[in-house]
Amino acid sequence: MRIVFAGTPEFAAGFLESLIHSDHDVVAVITQPDKPGKRGKKLQASPVKQLAESAKLEIIQPTRLTLSDIEHLSCDLMLVVAFGQILKADVLAHPKLGCINIHASILPRWRGAAPIQRAILAGDKETGVTLIQMDAGLDTGDMLAKSVVSVSPLDTTADLLSKFTKIGQPLLLATLDLVDKGQTKKDRQDNQAATYAHKILKSEAMIDWHQDAQQVDRVVRAFNPDPIAFTFLDTNRVKIHSGRMVESDLCKPGAILELSARGLMVGCGNQAYLIEQIQLPIGKGAILSGADMLNGWTDTLKVGATFSEKIE
């Protein structure tokens, strides 16, 4: 089949790569416009654009995708993976066989922008990927295929993205073969069972130490690799990259209870949370392990100091 691919982040690039190496013909790639990097103002191409350039594919980067951007393309299907824009009805109707979306949840649970983070924050035991025939609604289309994965107590968003790539790529290619043969089975979603994964606000990554340790742990895992959970120590905005729940008789929220080679133990609403990797906006801003914290940071991360949810 002649396929147009629309996607932007590294997760989407993995699916584009599998498509490039398949028997299908990628006639063009649509991705978001280049954006300034986190450091400096130099524009950076998305992972999908970088891959498309190396494969010498036609690249389209509209601020807002319209029919005029693609009407010159003769295509059987458009495949959409984390593109970052809502497609209009005339765009959806342009490919002969319509548009297929790979969504990072088991629909109809967690329709919307941030399904992986919402699944972790809610403590879901399983999630997965669903391929849908796109319609004008928000992730409301008929389901073509799905694959379920378990969510372990240690899984971060980055971990689940990796799992989804492993299960999603073969699922996609198998589904495309069925589409090509006209053998797909479409299942309607149960709208009554739908939940919505609203867009993540950076403020949600701020740790509330009055919550129980389990919820603190979910926040840290949900926002890794982006935007990374954070808290405040005096006026310093501190990033928490990883950790785990631990038992403790002391439950003073935000208080540093112990510093050891294992990490930094902090009180929560119940029990405690052991920060295993922390990043301070001091010096080189390196990510510190427990051993690193002991080596030169005991004055800053001293027992009795207290993390807070805002600058006081």
SETIRO-912178 format. One record per atom (N, C-alpha, C, O): x, y, z. Coordinates in steps of 0.05 Angstrom, whole numbers, padded with zeros to 5 digits, always signed. Example, Ala and Ser with C-alpha at 12.3 -4.5 7.8 and 13.67 -1.06 7.14 Angstrom:
REM residues 2
+00264-00114+00156 +00246-00090+00156 +00264-00066+00156 +00285-00066+00169 +00257-00045+00142 +00273-00021+00143 +00258+00001+00157 +00268+00023+00161 
END
This chain:
REM residues 312
+00017-00024+00000 +00000+00000+00000 +00017+00025+00000 +00040+00025+00010 +00007+00046-00011 +00020+00073-00010 +00010+00087+00015 -00014+00093+00018 +00028+00093+00033 +00021+00103+00060 +00034+00129+00066 +00058+00133+00060 +00018+00148+00076 +00029+00173+00087 +00031+00169+00117 +00012+00159+00130 +00054+00177+00129 +00058+00173+00157 +00058+00200+00171 +00072+00219+00162 +00043+00203+00193 +00043+00228+00209 +00050+00221+00237 +00037+00206+00251 +00072+00234+00247 +00081+00229+00274 +00103+00248+00281 +00114+00262+00263 +00111+00249+00306 +00131+00269+00315 +00153+00258+00333 +00176+00260+00326 +00146+00246+00357 +00168+00239+00376 +00182+00213+00369 +00176+00200+00349 +00201+00206+00386 +00217+00182+00382 +00199+00157+00381 +00204+00138+00366 +00178+00156+00398 +00160+00133+00398 +00148+00129+00370 +00147+00107+00360 +00140+00151+00356 +00129+00149+00329 +00151+00141+00309 +00145+00126+00290 +00175+00150+00313 +00197+00144+00295 +00202+00114+00293 +00209+00103+00272 +00198+00100+00315 +00201+00070+00315 +00182+00057+00296 +00189+00038+00282 +00157+00067+00295 +00137+00056+00277 +00143+00063+00248 +00138+00047+00230 +00152+00087+00244 +00160+00095+00217 +00182+00077+00206 +00182+00069+00183 +00202+00072+00223 +00224+00055+00215 +00214+00027+00207 +00223+00016+00186 +00196+00015+00222 +00186-00011+00215 +00170-00010+00189 +00170-00030+00174 +00157+00012+00184 +00142+00015+00159 +00161+00018+00135 +00156+00007+00114 +00183+00033+00139 +00203+00036+00118 +00214+00009+00109 +00220+00005+00086 +00218-00009+00128 +00230-00035+00123 +00210-00056+00115 +00216-00079+00111 +00184-00048+00112 +00163-00067+00104 +00160-00066+00074 +00175-00053+00060 +00140-00081+00064 +00134-00082+00036 +00117-00058+00027 +00111-00055+00003 +00109-00041+00046 +00092-00018+00039 +00109+00005+00030 +00133+00007+00035 +00097+00024+00015 +00111+00047+00004 +00103+00072+00020 +00080+00080+00019 +00123+00084+00034 +00118+00109+00048 +00122+00132+00029 +00144+00137+00020 +00100+00145+00021 +00101+00165+00000 +00107+00193+00012 +00116+00210-00003 +00102+00197+00038 +00109+00223+00050 +00107+00220+00080 +00093+00202+00091 +00120+00238+00094 +00120+00239+00123 +00111+00267+00132 +00122+00287+00123 +00092+00268+00150 +00082+00293+00162 +00091+00294+00191 +00087+00275+00206 +00103+00316+00199 +00112+00319+00227 +00110+00348+00235 +00106+00366+00218 +00112+00353+00261 +00109+00380+00271 +00133+00398+00262 +00154+00387+00257 +00129+00424+00260 +00151+00442+00253 +00174+00440+00273 +00169+00433+00296 +00198+00446+00263 +00221+00445+00281 +00217+00465+00304 +00205+00486+00301 +00226+00457+00328 +00223+00474+00352 +00249+00479+00365 +00268+00464+00363 +00251+00502+00380 +00276+00507+00395 +00282+00485+00415 +00264+00475+00428 +00308+00478+00418 +00316+00458+00437 +00313+00469+00465 +00309+00493+00469 +00316+00451+00485 +00314+00459+00513 +00336+00478+00521 +00333+00495+00538 +00359+00475+00508 +00382+00492+00514 +00389+00508+00489 +00396+00497+00468 +00385+00534+00490 +00391+00551+00467 +00367+00554+00449 +00346+00541+00454 +00370+00569+00429 +00347+00575+00411 +00349+00561+00384 +00332+00565+00367 +00369+00544+00380 +00373+00530+00355 +00350+00511+00350 +00343+00495+00368 +00338+00513+00327 +00315+00496+00320 +00324+00467+00317 +00346+00461+00307 +00307+00449+00327 +00313+00420+00326 +00292+00405+00311 +00268+00410+00316 +00300+00387+00294 +00281+00370+00279 +00270+00348+00298 +00285+00339+00315 +00246+00340+00294 +00234+00318+00309 +00248+00292+00302 +00260+00290+00280 +00247+00272+00320 +00258+00246+00313 +00247+00234+00287 +00261+00221+00272 +00221+00239+00282 +00209+00229+00258 +00221+00243+00233 +00227+00230+00213 +00225+00269+00235 +00237+00284+00212 +00265+00274+00207 +00273+00270+00184 +00281+00270+00228 +00308+00261+00225 +00309+00234+00210 +00326+00230+00193 +00291+00216+00218 +00290+00190+00205 +00281+00193+00176 +00292+00180+00158 +00261+00209+00171 +00251+00214+00144 +00273+00225+00126 +00275+00218+00102 +00289+00244+00137 +00310+00255+00121 +00331+00234+00113 +00340+00234+00091 +00338+00217+00132 +00358+00196+00126 +00347+00176+00106 +00363+00164+00091 +00321+00173+00105 +00309+00155+00086 +00301+00169+00060 +00290+00156+00041 +00307+00195+00058 +00302+00211+00034 +00272+00211+00026 +00265+00207+00003 +00255+00214+00046 +00226+00215+00042 +00217+00244+00040 +00229+00262+00052 +00195+00248+00026 +00183+00275+00026 +00173+00282+00054 +00160+00266+00067 +00179+00306+00063 +00172+00315+00090 +00154+00340+00088 +00159+00359+00073 +00132+00339+00103 +00113+00361+00104 +00111+00369+00134 +00107+00352+00151 +00114+00395+00139 +00114+00405+00167 +00095+00429+00170 +00104+00452+00173 +00069+00424+00169 +00050+00446+00172 +00046+00454+00201 +00047+00438+00219 +00041+00480+00204 +00034+00490+00231 +00007+00478+00239 +00002+00471+00262 -00011+00476+00219 -00037+00463+00223 -00043+00448+00197 -00047+00461+00176 -00044+00422+00198 -00048+00406+00174 -00076+00411+00161 -00096+00409+00175 -00075+00417+00135 -00100+00420+00120 -00099+00402+00095 -00078+00392+00088 -00122+00400+00082 -00123+00383+00058 -00104+00393+00037 -00093+00376+00022 -00100+00419+00035 -00082+00429+00014 -00054+00420+00017 -00038+00419-00002 -00046+00411+00042 -00019+00401+00046 -00014+00374+00035 +00008+00366+00029 -00036+00358+00031 -00033+00330+00023 -00048+00323-00002 -00046+00300-00011 -00064+00341-00013 -00081+00333-00035 -00066+00326-00060 -00077+00313-00079 -00040+00333-00062 -00023+00325-00084 -00014+00296-00082 -00002+00285-00100 -00018+00284-00058 -00008+00257-00053 -00029+00236-00060 -00053+00238-00052 -00021+00216-00075 -00039+00193-00081 -00032+00171-00061 -00010+00160-00062 -00050+00166-00043 -00044+00147-00022 -00068+00129-00015 -00091+00137-00019 -00062+00106-00005 -00083+00087+00003 -00092+00092+00032 -00115+00088+00039 -00072+00101+00048 -00077+00102+00077 -00058+00122+00090 -00036+00127+00080 -00068+00135+00112 -00051+00151+00128 -00049+00138+00156 -00069+00131+00168 -00024+00135+00165 -00019+00124+00191 -00011+00146+00210 +00008+00161+00204 -00025+00149+00233 -00020+00171+00251 -00010+00160+00278 -00024+00144+00291 +00013+00169+00287 +00025+00160+00312 +00036+00184+00327 +00057+00195+00320 +00022+00193+00348 +00032+00215+00365 +00040+00239+00348 +00062+00250+00351 +00023+00246+00330 +00029+00269+00312 +00028+00295+00326 +00045+00312+00322 +00007+00299+00343 +00006+00324+00358 -00014+00344+00348 -00016+00366+00358 -00030+00336+00328 -00051+00354+00318 -00077+00338+00313 -00075+00314+00307 -00100+00351+00317 -00125+00338+00311 -00131+00341+00281 -00129+00364+00271 -00138+00320+00267 -00142+00321+00238 -00171+00328+00231 -00190+00318+00244 -00174+00345+00212 -00200+00353+00202 -00213+00331+00185 -00199+00313+00175 -00239+00333+00182 -00254+00312+00168 -00245+00308+00139 -00243+00286+00130 -00239+00330+00125 -00230+00328+00097 -00203+00315+00095 -00197+00301+00075 -00186+00319+00115 -00159+00306+00115 -00163+00276+00120 -00151+00259+00107 -00181+00269+00139 -00186+00241+00145 -00197+00226+00121 -00192+00202+00118 -00212+00240+00104 -00225+00227+00081 -00208+00226+00057 -00215+00212+00037 -00185+00239+00057 -00168+00240+00032 -00156+00212+00024 -00159+00205+00001 -00144+00197+00042 -00133+00171+00034 -00156+00152+00027 -00178+00154+00038 -00151+00135+00007 -00172+00117-00003 -00185+00100+00020 -00209+00095+00020 -00168+00091+00038 -00177+00074+00060 -00178+00088+00087 -00180+00076+00108 -00176+00115+00086 -00179+00131+00110 -00153+00132+00126 -00131+00128+00115 -00155+00137+00152 -00132+00140+00170 -00134+00121+00193 -00155+00117+00205 -00111+00110+00200 -00108+00092+00224 -00090+00105+00244 -00069+00115+00238 -00099+00104+00269 -00084+00115+00291 -00075+00093+00310 -00090+00075+00316 -00050+00095+00320 -00039+00078+00341 -00041+00093+00367 -00027+00113+00370 -00058+00084+00385 -00063+00098+00410 -00051+00083+00433 -00054+00058+00434 -00038+00097+00452 -00023+00084+00473 -00040+00078+00498 -00034+00086+00520 -00062+00064+00494 -00079+00054+00516 -00097+00032+00505 -00099+00028+00480 -00111+00019+00522 -00131-00001+00514 -00158+00014+00514 -00171+00017+00535 -00165+00024+00491 -00190+00039+00488 -00214+00022+00495 -00215-00002+00490 -00235+00035+00506 -00240+00064+00508 -00228+00078+00533 -00233+00101+00538 -00212+00063+00549 -00199+00075+00572 -00176+00093+00563 -00160+00086+00546 -00176+00117+00573 -00155+00137+00569 -00154+00146+00540 -00132+00145+00527 -00176+00156+00529 -00176+00171+00505 -00162+00198+00511 -00164+00208+00534 -00149+00209+00492 -00137+00236+00496 -00107+00237+00495 -00094+00219+00485 -00097+00259+00505 -00069+00267+00500 -00048+00253+00516 -00025+00250+00507 -00054+00244+00541 -00033+00233+00558 -00041+00206+00570 -00043+00204+00595 -00046+00186+00554 -00057+00161+00565 -00037+00145+00582 -00046+00132+00601 -00012+00146+00576 +00008+00131+00592 +00011+00143+00619 +00010+00128+00639 +00015+00169+00621 +00018+00182+00647 -00007+00179+00664 -00005+00174+00688 -00031+00181+00652 -00056+00178+00667 -00059+00149+00678 -00069+00145+00700 -00050+00130+00662 -00052+00102+00671 -00035+00097+00695 -00043+00084+00714 -00010+00108+00695 +00008+00104+00718 -00003+00119+00742 -00003+00108+00764 -00012+00144+00738 -00022+00160+00761 -00046+00147+00774 -00050+00149+00798 -00062+00133+00758 -00086+00120+00768 -00080+00092+00780 -00098+00080+00792 -00056+00083+00777 -00049+00056+00788 -00059+00033+00772 -00064+00012+00782 -00064+00037+00746 -00074+00016+00729 -00054-00008+00729 -00030-00004+00729 -00065-00032+00729 -00048-00056+00729 -00041-00065+00700 -00022-00080+00697 -00056-00055+00681 -00049-00062+00653 -00057-00039+00634 -00074-00023+00641 -00044-00039+00612 -00050-00019+00591 -00042-00032+00565 -00041-00056+00563 -00036-00016+00544 -00028-00028+00519 -00031-00009+00496 -00032+00015+00500 -00034-00020+00472 -00038-00004+00448 -00063-00013+00433 -00070-00037+00433 -00077+00006+00420 -00100+00000+00405 -00098+00014+00377 -00090+00038+00376 -00103+00000+00356 -00104+00011+00330 -00133+00017+00323 -00150-00001+00325 -00139+00042+00315 -00167+00049+00308 -00169+00062+00281 -00150+00074+00271 -00192+00058+00269 -00199+00072+00244 -00208+00100+00253 -00229+00102+00267 -00194+00120+00246 -00199+00147+00256 -00225+00158+00246 -00232+00154+00222 -00240+00172+00263 -00263+00188+00255 -00260+00216+00266 -00238+00223+00276 -00281+00232+00265 -00279+00260+00273 -00277+00264+00303 -00271+00286+00312 -00282+00243+00319 -00281+00246+00348 -00253+00243+00359 -00234+00238+00343 -00250+00246+00385 -00224+00244+00398 -00219+00215+00407 -00229+00207+00428 -00205+00200+00390 -00199+00172+00396 -00224+00155+00399 -00225+00137+00415 -00244+00161+00383 -00270+00147+00385 -00275+00127+00363 -00295+00114+00363 -00256+00124+00344 -00260+00107+00321 -00262+00077+00328 -00256+00069+00350 -00272+00062+00308 -00274+00033+00311 -00247+00021+00315 -00227+00029+00302 -00245+00001+00332 -00220-00013+00339 -00214-00035+00318 -00231-00051+00312 -00189-00035+00309 -00180-00055+00290 -00164-00077+00303 -00164-00100+00294 -00148-00070+00323 -00131-00089+00337 -00122-00077+00363 -00121-00052+00367 -00115-00094+00382 -00104-00084+00408 -00085-00105+00420 -00088-00129+00414 -00067-00096+00436 -00049-00114+00450 -00044-00103+00478 -00039-00079+00482 -00047-00120+00498 -00046-00112+00527 -00019-00119+00539 -00007-00139+00533 -00009-00100+00556 +00015-00105+00571 +00010-00099+00601 -00008-00083+00607 +00024-00113+00618 +00021-00107+00647 +00037-00083+00655 +00058-00077+00642 +00028-00069+00675 +00043-00046+00686 +00055-00055+00713 +00041-00061+00732 +00082-00057+00714 +00095-00065+00738 +00097-00042+00758 +00094-00019+00749 +00101-00047+00784 +00104-00026+00803 +00128-00008+00799 +00131+00013+00812 +00146-00016+00780 +00170+00000+00775 +00169+00014+00748 +00187+00031+00743 +00149+00009+00732 +00148+00020+00705 +00145+00051+00705 +00128+00062+00719 +00162+00064+00689 +00159+00092+00684 +00145+00096+00657 +00140+00076+00643 +00139+00120+00650 +00128+00125+00623 +00147+00116+00602 +00139+00105+00581 +00173+00121+00606 +00194+00112+00587 +00193+00082+00584 +00196+00072+00561 +00190+00067+00606 +00189+00038+00605 +00165+00028+00588 +00168+00010+00572 +00142+00041+00593 +00118+00032+00578 +00120+00039+00549 +00111+00024+00532 +00132+00062+00542 +00136+00069+00514 +00153+00047+00500 +00148+00040+00477 +00173+00037+00515 +00190+00016+00504 +00174-00010+00499 +00177-00023+00479 +00157-00016+00519 +00140-00040+00516 +00121-00037+00492 +00117-00056+00477 +00110-00013+00490 +00091-00009+00468 +00104-00011+00441 +00091-00021+00422 +00129-00002+00439 +00143-00004+00413 +00147-00034+00406 +00143-00041+00383 +00154-00050+00425 +00159-00078+00420 +00134-00093+00411 +00135-00110+00393 +00111-00087+00424 +00087-00101+00417 +00072-00088+00394 +00058-00101+00379 +00076-00061+00392 +00060-00046+00372 +00069-00049+00344 +00052-00049+00325 +00095-00051+00339 +00105-00053+00312 +00096-00078+00297 +00086-00076+00275 +00099-00102+00309 +00088-00125+00295 +00058-00125+00293 +00047-00135+00273 +00044-00113+00313 +00015-00111+00311 +00007-00094+00288 -00012-00099+00274 +00022-00072+00284 +00016-00054+00262 +00019-00068+00235 +00001-00066+00218 +00041-00081+00231 +00047-00094+00205 +00026-00115+00199 +00018-00119+00176 +00018-00130+00220 -00002-00151+00216 -00029-00139+00209 -00044-00149+00192 -00035-00116+00221 -00061-00103+00216 -00061-00091+00188 -00081-00092+00174 -00038-00079+00179 -00037-00068+00153 -00040-00090+00131 -00052-00085+00110 -00030-00114+00136 -00034-00136+00117 -00064-00142+00115 -00074-00148+00093 -00078-00142+00137 -00107-00147+00137 -00122-00125+00122 -00141-00130+00107 -00114-00100+00127 -00126-00077+00113 -00122-00080+00083 -00141-00075+00068 -00098-00087+00075 -00092-00090+00047 -00109-00112+00034 -00116-00110+00010 -00115-00132+00049 -00132-00154+00038 -00162-00150+00042 -00178-00167+00034 -00169-00128+00056 -00197-00123+00061 -00209-00142+00081 -00233-00149+00080 -00192-00151+00101 -00201-00172+00120 -00202-00162+00148 -00204-00178+00167 -00202-00135+00152 -00202-00125+00180 -00230-00128+00192 -00250-00126+00179 -00230-00133+00218 -00255-00133+00234 -00256-00108+00251 -00237-00103+00266 -00277-00093+00249 -00279-00068+00264 -00298-00072+00288 -00321-00081+00285 -00288-00064+00312 -00304-00066+00336 -00310-00038+00347 -00292-00022+00350 -00335-00032+00351 -00342-00006+00362 -00334-00004+00391 -00334-00023+00406 -00326+00021+00399 -00319+00026+00427 -00345+00030+00444 -00365+00039+00434 -00342+00022+00469 -00364+00027+00488 -00360+00055+00500 -00344+00059+00517 -00375+00074+00489 -00372+00102+00498 -00379+00105+00528 -00368+00124+00541 -00395+00088+00539 -00402+00090+00567 -00379+00083+00585 -00378+00092+00608 -00360+00068+00574 -00336+00060+00590 -00312+00078+00586 -00291+00073+00597 -00316+00099+00570 -00293+00116+00563 -00283+00133+00586 -00299+00143+00602 -00257+00136+00588 -00245+00155+00607 -00226+00173+00590 -00217+00165+00568 -00220+00197+00600 -00204+00216+00585 -00178+00222+00598 -00176+00229+00622 -00157+00221+00582 -00130+00227+00591 -00123+00256+00583 -00112+00261+00562 -00131+00275+00601 -00127+00303+00594 -00097+00309+00592 -00080+00296+00604 -00091+00330+00577 -00063+00339+00573 -00050+00344+00599 -00062+00355+00618 -00025+00336+00601 -00009+00340+00626 -00001+00369+00629 +00009+00382+00611 -00006+00379+00653 +00004+00406+00661 +00030+00402+00676 +00032+00384+00693 +00050+00419+00671 +00075+00416+00685 +00072+00418+00716 +00087+00406+00731 +00052+00433+00724 +00047+00436+00753 +00039+00409+00766 +00043+00405+00790 +00029+00390+00750 +00022+00364+00761 +00046+00348+00769 +00044+00329+00785 +00069+00355+00759 +00094+00340+00766 +00106+00349+00792 +00125+00338+00801 +00094+00370+00805 +00103+00378+00831 +00093+00359+00852 +00070+00353+00854 +00112+00349+00868 +00106+00329+00889 +00092+00341+00913 +00101+00361+00924 +00070+00329+00921 +00056+00336+00945 +00064+00316+00966 +00053+00293+00966 +00081+00323+00985 +00092+00303+01004 +00071+00295+01025 +00076+00277+01041 +00048+00309+01025 +00026+00301+01043 +00011+00277+01032 -00005+00265+01047 +00015+00271+01007 +00002+00247+00996 +00017+00222+01007 +00038+00224+01017 +00004+00199+01003 +00017+00175+01012 +00041+00168+00994 +00042+00178+00971 +00059+00152+01003 +00084+00146+00989 +00078+00133+00962 +00093+00137+00943 +00057+00118+00960 +00050+00104+00935 +00043+00125+00913 +00051+00122+00890 +00028+00146+00921 +00021+00166+00901 +00046+00183+00893 +00048+00190+00870 +00063+00188+00912 +00088+00202+00906 +00104+00186+00885 +00115+00197+00866 +00105+00160+00890 +00120+00142+00872 +00107+00143+00844 +00121+00142+00824 +00081+00143+00842 +00067+00144+00816 +00073+00170+00801 +00077+00170+00777 +00075+00192+00816 +00081+00218+00803 +00109+00217+00791 +00114+00225+00769 +00128+00206+00807 +00156+00205+00797 +00157+00187+00772 +00171+00194+00753 +00144+00164+00772 +00145+00146+00749 +00130+00157+00725 +00139+00154+00702 +00107+00170+00730 +00091+00180+00708 +00105+00202+00692 +00101+00204+00668 +00121+00218+00706 +00133+00241+00693 +00162+00237+00686 +00178+00256+00683 +00170+00212+00684 +00197+00205+00674 +00193+00191+00647 +00181+00170+00646 +00202+00203+00625 +00225+00221+00623 +00218+00251+00621 +00236+00267+00621 +00193+00258+00620 +00186+00286+00617 +00159+00292+00630 +00140+00277+00625 +00156+00313+00645 +00175+00335+00650 +00194+00331+00674 +00209+00349+00680 +00193+00309+00687 +00207+00300+00712 +00194+00313+00736 +00191+00337+00738 +00188+00296+00756 +00176+00305+00781 +00195+00324+00795 +00219+00322+00793 +00183+00344+00810 +00200+00363+00823 +00189+00371+00850 +00165+00367+00856 +00206+00384+00866 +00198+00394+00892 +00217+00418+00898 +00234+00424+00881 +00214+00430+00920 +00230+00453+00927 +00245+00448+00954 +00234+00438+00973 +00270+00456+00954 +00286+00456+00979 +00296+00485+00982 +00314+00494+00967 +00285+00499+01001 +00290+00528+01003 +00280+00541+00977 +00256+00538+00970 +00297+00555+00963 +00289+00567+00937 +00297+00550+00913 +00293+00559+00890 +00309+00527+00918 +00319+00510+00896 +00298+00491+00886 +00285+00477+00902 +00294+00491+00860 +00275+00472+00847 +00290+00446+00842 +00309+00446+00825 +00282+00425+00855 +00297+00400+00855 +00281+00379+00839 +00257+00376+00843 +00295+00365+00821 +00282+00344+00805 +00287+00317+00816 +00309+00310+00825 +00265+00301+00817 +00267+00273+00827 +00264+00254+00804 +00242+00253+00792 +00285+00240+00797 +00285+00223+00773 +00275+00194+00779 +00262+00182+00762 +00282+00184+00803 +00273+00157+00809 +00274+00152+00839 +00287+00167+00854 +00260+00132+00848 +00259+00125+00876 +00240+00102+00881 +00231+00089+00862 +00234+00097+00907 +00215+00076+00914 +00204+00080+00942 +00215+00095+00958 +00181+00067+00946 +00169+00069+00973 +00185+00052+00993 +00195+00031+00986 +00186+00062+01018 +00199+00047+01039 +00183+00050+01065 +00168+00070+01068 +00185+00031+01082 +00171+00033+01108 +00186+00051+01127 +00211+00051+01128 +00171+00066+01143 +00183+00084+01163 +00163+00091+01184 +00139+00094+01178 +00172+00093+01209 +00154+00101+01231 +00151+00131+01231 +00132+00141+01244 +00169+00145+01218 +00168+00175+01217 +00153+00183+01191 +00161+00175+01169 +00132+00199+01194 +00116+00207+01170 +00113+00237+01169 +00092+00247+01162 +00134+00252+01175 +00133+00281+01172 +00135+00288+01143 +00157+00286+01132 +00114+00298+01130 +00114+00303+01101 +00136+00322+01093 +00138+00344+01103 +00152+00313+01074 +00173+00329+01062 +00199+00329+01077 +00219+00339+01066 +00200+00319+01101 +00224+00320+01118 +00244+00299+01109 +00237+00276+01103 +00270+00307+01107 +00291+00288+01101 +00297+00272+01127 +00304+00283+01147 +00292+00246+01125 +00295+00229+01148 +00322+00215+01150 +00332+00209+01172 +00334+00210+01127 +00359+00195+01127 +00373+00199+01100 +00360+00200+01079 +00399+00201+01101 +00416+00201+01076 +00436+00178+01079 +00452+00177+01097 +00435+00160+01059 +00453+00138+01059 +00461+00132+01030 +00452+00145+01011 +00478+00112+01026 +00486+00104+00999 +00462+00094+00983 +00463+00094+00958 +00440+00086+00997 +00416+00078+00983 +00402+00101+00970 +00389+00099+00949 +00404+00125+00983 +00390+00148+00973 +00381+00166+00996 +00390+00164+01019 +00361+00183+00990 +00351+00203+01009 +00323+00195+01017 +00305+00195+01000 +00319+00188+01043 +00292+00180+01052 +00277+00205+01061 +00286+00221+01077 +00253+00208+01050 +00236+00232+01055 +00209+00223+01066 +00197+00204+01055 +00198+00237+01086 +00172+00230+01097 +00150+00237+01078 +00151+00257+01064 +00128+00221+01079 +00104+00226+01063 +00080+00226+01082 +00083+00226+01106 +00056+00227+01070 +00032+00227+01086 +00030+00201+01102 +00019+00201+01124 +00040+00179+01091 +00044+00154+01105 +00069+00142+01095 +00076+00145+01072 +00083+00127+01111 +00109+00115+01104 +00129+00136+01094 +00128+00159+01103 +00147+00127+01076 +00167+00146+01066 +00174+00139+01038 +00167+00118+01027 +00189+00157+01025 +00197+00153+00998 +00228+00156+00996 +00239+00176+01006 +00241+00136+00984 +00270+00136+00982 +00277+00147+00954 +00273+00134+00934 +00288+00171+00953 +00297+00183+00928 +00324+00171+00921 +00344+00174+00935 +00325+00157+00898 +00349+00143+00889 +00365+00160+00869 +00389+00156+00867 +00351+00178+00855 +00365+00196+00836 +00353+00224+00839 +00328+00227+00835 +00370+00243+00844 +00360+00271+00848 +00378+00290+00832 +00401+00284+00826 +00366+00312+00824 +00381+00332+00808 +00377+00359+00820 +00354+00369+00822 +00399+00372+00828 +00398+00398+00841 +00406+00419+00821 +00424+00414+00804 +00394+00443+00822 +00402+00465+00804 +00426+00480+00814 +00427+00504+00815 +00446+00464+00822 +00471+00475+00834 +00494+00461+00820 +00493+00438+00813 +00516+00476+00816 +00539+00464+00803 +00533+00457+00774 +00521+00472+00759 +00541+00433+00767 +00536+00423+00739 +00508+00412+00735 +00501+00405+00712 +00493+00410+00756 +00466+00399+00753 +00464+00370+00746 +00446+00361+00733 +00484+00355+00755 +00485+00326+00749 +00463+00311+00764 +00455+00320+00785 +00455+00288+00754 +00437+00271+00768 +00453+00255+00788 +00472+00241+00781 +00445+00257+00814 +00461+00246+00836 +00448+00220+00846 +00424+00219+00850 +00465+00200+00851 +00457+00175+00865 +00460+00179+00895 +00470+00200+00903 +00453+00159+00910 +00457+00161+00939 +00486+00165+00946 +00492+00182+00964 +00504+00150+00933 +00532+00153+00939 +00542+00181+00931 +00558+00193+00945 +00531+00192+00909 +00539+00220+00901 +00530+00240+00922 +00544+00259+00929 +00505+00235+00933 +00495+00254+00953 +00512+00255+00978 +00516+00276+00990 +00522+00231+00985 +00540+00230+01009 +00567+00243+01004 +00580+00252+01022 +00574+00244+00978 +00600+00255+00971 +00598+00285+00964 +00600+00292+00940 +00595+00302+00984 +00596+00330+00979 +00569+00345+00981 +00569+00369+00978 +00547+00331+00987 +00521+00345+00987 +00507+00342+01014 +00483+00347+01016 +00521+00333+01035 +00509+00329+01061 +00500+00354+01074 +00482+00354+01091 +00513+00377+01068 +00504+00402+01080 +00478+00412+01067 +00461+00423+01081 +00474+00407+01041 +00450+00415+01028 +00427+00396+01034 +00405+00404+01040 +00433+00370+01032 +00413+00349+01037 +00415+00337+01065 +00419+00313+01068 +00413+00354+01084 +00418+00346+01112 +00392+00336+01125 +00370+00346+01119 +00395+00317+01143 +00372+00307+01158 +00359+00330+01173 +00372+00345+01187 +00332+00331+01171 +00317+00352+01184 +00308+00374+01165 +00289+00388+01171 +00322+00377+01142 +00313+00396+01122 +00287+00387+01110 +00281+00363+01111 +00271+00405+01100 +00245+00398+01090 +00240+00407+01061 +00244+00430+01054 +00230+00388+01045 +00221+00395+01018 +00193+00406+01020 +00178+00399+01037 +00187+00424+01001 +00160+00436+01001 +00149+00436+00973 +00163+00432+00954 +00122+00442+00972 +00109+00442+00946 +00111+00469+00932 +00103+00472+00909 +00121+00489+00946 +00124+00516+00934 +00146+00531+00948 +00154+00524+00970 +00156+00551+00935 +00176+00568+00947 +00164+00585+00969 +00145+00599+00965 +00175+00583+00992 +00164+00598+01015 +00178+00625+01018 +00171+00640+01036 
END
